[in-house]
């Protein structure tokens, strides 16, 4: 299946033009030498249509199972439950509006890495795919995965529908520590491209009065928030800001507010997450186990530490990820009584791509979804990483952006090609 996935170098002139476009339009800082925490790779990834279709079928299966309550019920952490009155009509039915589905490219097959209930940077990725497609004149490719004929206008239409609602209302996009968020370029892309009024507001600048939420503009004008798009990751809210007990926020996700609609309520980030992996039987899904249920098997040697990675169910961006677990870590998690927060996922071996710069690379595909009752849009992108050796001389795979902020690696355009 994966033999026909390929990496193709972006010519230097076009690469420079692309990074300049991202910098000028979305304030993207490319690489550490420019003050950036992420880098655009010098390659794009080509995905055959048959592979893209198989990923889409897998995503549709997850959406279907979620909508039919096939997955086990979950306990939502304190402060993250939702009030029905503050949800979109679509999410009142238990659906999620946005998702990201990450697949590792291994020899001959794809393997699930994780799911997230948000679309991390769909605007940037969509524009990037279209830009590279145009610059390289790749007429036999598609920038969107779900439909060969999908256009930028189709993409905008579904995001406007989800984010603006029937009245196409103004949106407040919020995150924590906006200036230092490594994906804040996506906020600028959303602001510029959505075609609806978007205000980017730090979570600490939002305040409550009379059961409603407000913020102050740059002109010191007080404005009421009616549609709130949350981009804060749960692990940052809980472990960095100590939400809900000690955070410097006035906003509570579990409280009722007047005239407010959450766009993709944060509760969805728990529902569509790594917690699903032990409950999926699919060729794409490597064996995954609830760590608290198999701790004894690791201790007695029935399961080998070296064969698994341990992942925090609610983690993102590499949070609390144990690539080389061992007994000491198991004992620590047992003492902390946090075993139930983790899954043990069978290690996978990425396919090694050897490219013309003399470097070996690994590839992870990310398919970002937006869906409503009647429509879906899927934007592909890729991350290009590298291999390393741990203290036991075992191979570990580095795919997160902090590990790949160097020439030849980073996030990459991804285009679909007819077989």
C-alpha positions as CSV (number, residue, x, y, z in Angstrom):
1,X,0.0,0.0,0.0
2,X,2.7,2.5,1.0
3,X,5.2,1.8,-1.8
4,X,3.6,4.4,-4.0
5,X,3.8,7.2,-1.4
6,X,6.7,9.4,-2.3
7,X,8.6,12.5,-1.3
8,X,9.5,15.1,-3.9
9,X,11.9,18.0,-3.3
10,X,10.5,21.5,-3.7
11,X,12.9,23.5,-5.9
12,X,14.8,26.0,-3.9
13,X,13.3,29.0,-5.7
14,X,9.8,27.8,-5.1
15,X,10.6,26.8,-1.5
16,X,11.8,30.4,-0.8
17,X,8.7,31.8,-2.5
18,X,6.5,29.5,-0.3
19,X,8.1,30.4,3.0
20,X,7.9,34.1,2.0
21,X,4.2,33.6,1.2
22,X,3.6,32.0,4.7
23,X,5.6,34.7,6.4
24,X,3.8,37.6,4.7
25,X,0.3,36.2,4.8
26,X,0.3,34.4,8.2
27,X,3.4,35.7,10.1
28,X,5.0,32.2,9.9
29,X,8.6,32.1,11.2
30,X,10.4,29.3,9.4
31,X,12.9,27.5,11.6
32,X,15.0,28.5,14.6
33,X,17.2,30.8,12.6
34,X,14.1,33.0,12.0
35,X,12.8,32.7,15.6
36,X,10.3,29.9,14.7
37,X,9.5,26.8,16.6
38,X,8.4,24.9,13.4
39,X,9.9,24.5,9.9
40,X,8.4,23.9,6.5
41,X,10.1,20.8,5.0
42,X,11.9,21.1,1.6
43,X,9.7,18.3,0.3
44,X,6.1,17.6,-0.4
45,X,4.5,14.2,0.0
46,X,2.6,12.5,-2.8
47,X,-0.3,10.2,-1.7
48,X,-2.0,7.9,-4.3
49,X,-5.7,8.2,-4.4
50,X,-6.2,4.6,-3.4
51,X,-4.3,5.2,-0.1
52,X,-6.2,8.4,0.5
53,X,-9.5,6.6,0.0
54,X,-8.5,3.9,2.5
55,X,-7.7,6.5,5.1
56,X,-11.0,8.3,4.4
57,X,-12.9,5.0,4.9
58,X,-11.2,4.5,8.2
59,X,-12.1,8.0,9.3
60,X,-15.7,7.5,8.3
61,X,-15.8,4.3,10.3
62,X,-14.6,6.2,13.4
63,X,-17.2,8.9,12.8
64,X,-19.9,6.3,12.4
65,X,-18.9,4.4,15.6
66,X,-18.7,7.6,17.6
67,X,-22.2,8.7,16.4
68,X,-23.6,5.3,17.3
69,X,-22.1,5.2,20.8
70,X,-20.0,2.1,20.0
71,X,-17.0,3.3,22.1
72,X,-17.0,3.0,25.9
73,X,-18.3,5.9,27.9
74,X,-15.6,8.1,29.4
75,X,-15.2,10.2,32.5
76,X,-14.6,13.8,31.5
77,X,-12.1,15.6,33.7
78,X,-13.4,18.3,36.1
79,X,-14.4,21.5,34.3
80,X,-14.6,20.0,30.8
81,X,-18.2,18.8,30.6
82,X,-20.6,20.8,28.4
83,X,-23.9,22.6,28.8
84,X,-26.3,21.6,26.0
85,X,-27.5,25.2,25.5
86,X,-24.0,26.3,24.6
87,X,-23.4,23.7,21.9
88,X,-23.9,23.9,18.2
89,X,-27.0,22.0,16.9
90,X,-24.7,19.5,15.3
91,X,-22.8,18.8,18.5
92,X,-26.0,18.6,20.6
93,X,-26.4,15.2,18.8
94,X,-23.1,14.0,20.2
95,X,-21.0,14.7,17.1
96,X,-17.7,16.4,16.7
97,X,-17.0,19.1,14.1
98,X,-13.2,19.0,13.7
99,X,-10.7,16.2,13.9
100,X,-7.1,15.3,13.1
101,X,-6.2,11.7,12.2
102,X,-2.5,10.8,12.2
103,X,-1.1,7.8,10.3
104,X,2.5,6.6,10.2
105,X,3.8,5.4,6.9
106,X,5.4,2.0,7.5
107,X,6.6,-0.7,5.1
108,X,3.6,-1.8,3.0
109,X,0.9,-0.3,5.3
110,X,-0.3,2.6,7.4
111,X,-0.5,2.6,11.1
112,X,-2.5,4.8,13.5
113,X,-0.6,7.2,15.7
114,X,-3.3,9.2,17.3
115,X,-6.6,11.1,16.9
116,X,-7.5,14.6,18.1
117,X,-10.8,16.3,18.2
118,X,-9.5,19.5,16.6
119,X,-8.2,20.5,13.2
120,X,-4.7,21.8,14.0
121,X,-3.9,24.0,10.9
122,X,-6.4,23.3,8.1
123,X,-6.3,26.8,6.7
124,X,-2.5,26.9,6.4
125,X,-2.3,23.3,5.0
126,X,-5.1,23.9,2.5
127,X,-3.4,27.1,1.2
128,X,0.0,25.4,1.2
129,X,-1.3,22.4,-0.8
130,X,-2.9,24.7,-3.4
131,X,0.2,27.0,-3.5
132,X,2.6,24.1,-4.2
133,X,0.1,22.5,-6.7
134,X,0.0,25.8,-8.6
135,X,3.7,26.6,-8.5
136,X,4.7,23.1,-9.7
137,X,1.8,22.9,-12.1
138,X,0.7,19.5,-10.8
139,X,-2.5,19.2,-12.8
140,X,-2.9,15.5,-11.9
141,X,-3.1,16.2,-8.2
142,X,-5.7,17.2,-5.6
143,X,-5.2,19.5,-2.6
144,X,-8.2,17.9,-0.7
145,X,-8.6,14.3,0.1
146,X,-12.3,13.7,0.2
147,X,-13.3,14.8,-3.3
148,X,-11.3,15.1,-6.5
149,X,-13.3,18.2,-7.5
150,X,-13.2,20.0,-4.1
151,X,-12.1,23.6,-4.3
152,X,-11.0,26.3,-1.9
153,X,-14.5,27.7,-2.0
154,X,-15.9,24.3,-0.9
155,X,-13.4,24.3,1.9
156,X,-14.4,27.8,3.0
157,X,-18.1,27.0,2.8
158,X,-18.0,24.2,5.4
159,X,-15.7,26.1,7.8
160,X,-18.0,29.2,7.5
161,X,-21.0,27.0,8.2
162,X,-19.4,25.4,11.3
163,X,-17.8,28.5,12.7
164,X,-20.2,31.2,11.8
165,X,-23.5,29.3,12.0
166,X,-26.7,30.2,10.2
167,X,-26.2,33.9,10.8
168,X,-22.5,33.9,9.9
169,X,-21.7,35.5,13.3
170,X,-18.4,37.0,14.4
171,X,-16.0,34.5,16.0
172,X,-13.6,34.8,18.9
173,X,-10.7,32.4,18.6
174,X,-8.9,31.8,21.9
175,X,-5.8,30.1,23.1
176,X,-3.3,30.6,26.0
177,X,-0.1,32.6,25.7
178,X,-0.9,33.5,22.1
179,X,2.5,35.0,21.3
180,X,4.4,31.8,22.0
181,X,2.0,29.2,20.6
182,X,4.0,27.4,17.9
183,X,0.9,27.1,15.7
184,X,-0.3,30.7,16.1
185,X,0.3,31.2,12.4
186,X,-2.9,29.2,11.9
187,X,-4.8,31.8,13.9
188,X,-3.6,34.5,11.5
189,X,-4.6,32.2,8.6
190,X,-8.0,31.7,10.0
191,X,-8.4,35.5,10.6
192,X,-7.3,36.3,7.1
193,X,-9.0,33.6,5.1
194,X,-12.3,32.6,6.8
195,X,-14.3,35.4,5.3
196,X,-16.1,36.1,8.6
197,X,-15.0,38.5,11.4
198,X,-12.5,36.7,13.6
199,X,-11.0,38.2,16.8
200,X,-7.9,36.4,18.3
201,X,-8.2,36.8,22.1
202,X,-6.0,35.4,24.8
203,X,-7.9,33.2,27.3
204,X,-6.9,35.4,30.2
205,X,-8.4,38.5,28.5
206,X,-11.9,36.9,28.5
207,X,-14.1,37.8,31.5
208,X,-17.6,37.1,32.7
209,X,-20.4,39.6,33.5
210,X,-24.0,38.8,34.1
211,X,-23.6,35.2,33.0
212,X,-22.1,36.2,29.6
213,X,-18.5,36.3,28.3
214,X,-16.8,39.5,27.1
215,X,-13.4,40.8,26.0
216,X,-11.9,44.2,25.3
217,X,-10.7,45.2,21.9
218,X,-7.5,47.0,21.2
219,X,-9.5,50.2,21.3
220,X,-10.7,49.3,24.8
221,X,-14.2,48.6,23.6
222,X,-16.1,45.9,25.5
223,X,-17.5,43.2,23.2
224,X,-19.8,40.3,24.0
225,X,-18.7,36.8,22.8
226,X,-21.3,34.9,21.0
227,X,-19.3,32.2,19.2
228,X,-16.2,30.9,20.9
229,X,-13.6,28.7,19.1
230,X,-11.3,27.2,21.7
231,X,-7.8,26.2,20.6
232,X,-6.4,25.3,24.0
233,X,-5.1,21.8,24.4
234,X,-6.5,19.9,27.4
235,X,-3.0,18.9,28.7
236,X,-1.9,22.6,28.6
237,X,-5.1,23.7,30.4
238,X,-4.8,21.1,33.1
239,X,-1.1,20.7,33.7
240,X,0.3,24.1,32.7
241,X,-2.5,26.5,33.8
242,X,-4.0,24.2,36.5
243,X,-7.5,24.5,35.1
244,X,-10.1,24.4,36.6
245,X,-8.9,25.1,40.2
246,X,-6.1,27.6,39.9
247,X,-6.1,28.9,36.3
248,X,-6.1,32.6,35.8
249,X,-9.2,32.3,33.7
250,X,-12.8,33.4,34.2
251,X,-14.0,31.0,31.5
252,X,-15.4,27.6,32.5
253,X,-16.2,25.1,29.9
254,X,-18.8,23.4,32.1
255,X,-20.8,26.5,33.0
256,X,-23.8,27.9,31.3
257,X,-23.5,31.3,29.5
258,X,-26.1,33.5,27.9
259,X,-26.0,33.8,24.1
260,X,-22.8,31.8,23.8
261,X,-22.1,28.9,21.4
262,X,-18.9,26.9,21.6
263,X,-17.5,25.9,18.3
264,X,-16.3,22.3,18.8
265,X,-16.6,22.2,22.6
266,X,-13.4,21.1,24.4
267,X,-15.2,18.0,25.7
268,X,-14.8,16.7,22.1
269,X,-11.0,16.6,22.6
270,X,-11.4,13.9,25.1
271,X,-14.0,11.9,23.1
272,X,-11.9,11.9,19.9
273,X,-8.4,11.0,21.3
274,X,-6.0,8.2,21.9
275,X,-8.5,6.7,24.4
276,X,-10.2,5.1,21.3
277,X,-7.2,3.1,20.2
278,X,-7.7,0.1,22.4
279,X,-11.3,-0.3,21.1
280,X,-10.6,-0.2,17.3
281,X,-10.1,-3.4,15.3
282,X,-8.7,-2.4,12.0
283,X,-5.6,-3.2,9.9
284,X,-4.5,0.4,10.4
285,X,-4.6,0.1,14.1
286,X,-1.7,-1.5,15.9
287,X,-2.5,-3.4,19.1
288,X,-3.3,-0.9,21.9
289,X,-4.1,-1.7,25.6
290,X,-5.3,0.1,28.6
291,X,-2.1,0.4,30.6
292,X,-3.7,-0.1,34.0
293,X,-5.2,-3.4,32.9
294,X,-1.8,-4.8,31.7
295,X,0.6,-3.4,34.3
296,X,1.1,-6.8,35.9
297,X,1.9,-8.3,32.5
298,X,4.7,-5.8,32.0
299,X,6.0,-6.5,35.5
300,X,6.1,-10.3,35.0
301,X,7.5,-10.1,31.6
302,X,4.5,-11.3,29.6
303,X,4.6,-8.0,27.8
304,X,8.0,-6.5,26.9
305,X,8.6,-2.8,27.6
306,X,10.7,-2.6,24.4
307,X,7.7,-3.6,22.2
308,X,5.5,-0.7,23.3
309,X,5.2,3.1,23.6
310,X,3.0,4.5,26.4
311,X,0.9,7.5,25.6
312,X,-1.2,9.8,27.7
313,X,-4.8,9.5,26.5
314,X,-5.4,13.2,26.6
315,X,-1.9,14.3,25.6
316,X,-0.9,16.2,22.5
317,X,2.3,17.6,21.0
318,X,4.4,14.9,22.7
319,X,3.0,15.5,26.2
320,X,3.7,12.7,28.6
321,X,4.8,10.3,25.9
322,X,7.1,7.4,26.9
323,X,9.0,6.2,23.8
324,X,11.1,3.8,25.9
325,X,9.0,2.7,28.9
326,X,10.5,0.7,31.7
327,X,9.8,-0.6,35.2
328,X,10.8,2.6,36.9
329,X,8.3,4.6,34.9
330,X,5.6,2.0,35.6
331,X,6.3,2.2,39.3
332,X,6.2,6.0,39.2
333,X,2.8,6.0,37.4
334,X,1.5,3.5,39.9
335,X,2.6,5.6,42.8
336,X,1.0,8.7,41.2
337,X,-2.1,6.6,40.6
338,X,-2.2,7.8,36.9
339,X,-1.9,4.4,35.1
340,X,-5.5,4.8,33.9
341,X,-4.5,7.9,32.0
342,X,-2.3,5.9,29.6
343,X,-2.5,3.4,26.8
344,X,0.3,1.0,25.7
345,X,0.5,0.9,22.0
346,X,2.6,-1.6,20.1
347,X,5.6,0.0,18.5
348,X,5.7,0.4,14.8
349,X,8.6,0.6,12.4
350,X,8.4,3.6,10.1
351,X,9.3,3.2,6.5
352,X,12.7,4.9,5.8
353,X,12.7,7.4,2.9
354,X,16.1,8.1,1.5
355,X,16.1,11.5,-0.3
356,X,18.5,13.4,-2.6
357,X,19.9,15.5,0.3
358,X,21.5,12.3,1.7
359,X,19.2,12.2,4.7
360,X,16.9,9.4,5.9
361,X,13.4,10.5,6.7
362,X,10.2,9.1,8.2
363,X,6.7,10.3,7.3
364,X,3.5,10.8,9.2
365,X,0.2,11.8,7.4
366,X,-2.3,14.0,9.0
367,X,-5.9,14.2,7.6
368,X,-7.8,17.1,9.1
369,X,-11.5,16.9,9.0
370,X,-14.4,19.3,9.2
371,X,-17.8,17.7,9.1
372,X,-21.5,18.6,9.4
373,X,-24.6,16.5,9.1
374,X,-24.5,16.7,5.3
375,X,-20.9,17.4,4.3
376,X,-17.2,16.7,5.1
377,X,-14.0,18.3,4.1
378,X,-10.6,16.6,4.5
379,X,-7.3,18.5,4.2
380,X,-4.1,16.3,4.1
381,X,-0.7,17.4,5.3
382,X,2.4,15.6,6.4
383,X,5.2,15.7,9.0
384,X,8.7,14.6,8.0
385,X,10.9,13.4,10.8
386,X,14.0,11.2,11.6
387,X,15.2,8.2,13.4
388,X,17.4,8.1,16.5
389,X,18.8,5.5,19.0
390,X,17.9,5.4,22.7
391,X,20.2,4.4,25.6
392,X,19.5,0.7,24.9
393,X,20.4,1.2,21.2
394,X,16.8,0.7,20.1
395,X,15.5,2.7,17.3
396,X,13.1,5.5,18.2
397,X,11.2,7.7,15.8
398,X,11.2,11.5,16.1
399,X,8.2,13.1,14.4
400,X,7.3,16.0,16.7
401,X,8.2,19.5,15.5
402,X,10.7,20.3,18.2
403,X,12.8,17.3,17.1
404,X,12.8,18.3,13.5
405,X,13.4,22.0,13.3
406,X,16.3,21.6,10.9
407,X,16.7,21.6,7.1
408,X,15.1,18.7,5.3
409,X,12.5,18.1,8.0
410,X,9.3,19.7,9.3
411,X,5.7,19.9,8.2
412,X,5.0,19.4,4.5
413,X,2.4,19.9,1.8
414,X,0.6,16.7,0.9
415,X,-1.1,16.2,-2.4
416,X,-3.3,13.3,-3.7
417,X,-2.4,11.8,-7.0
418,X,-4.5,9.6,-9.2
419,X,-3.0,6.1,-9.2
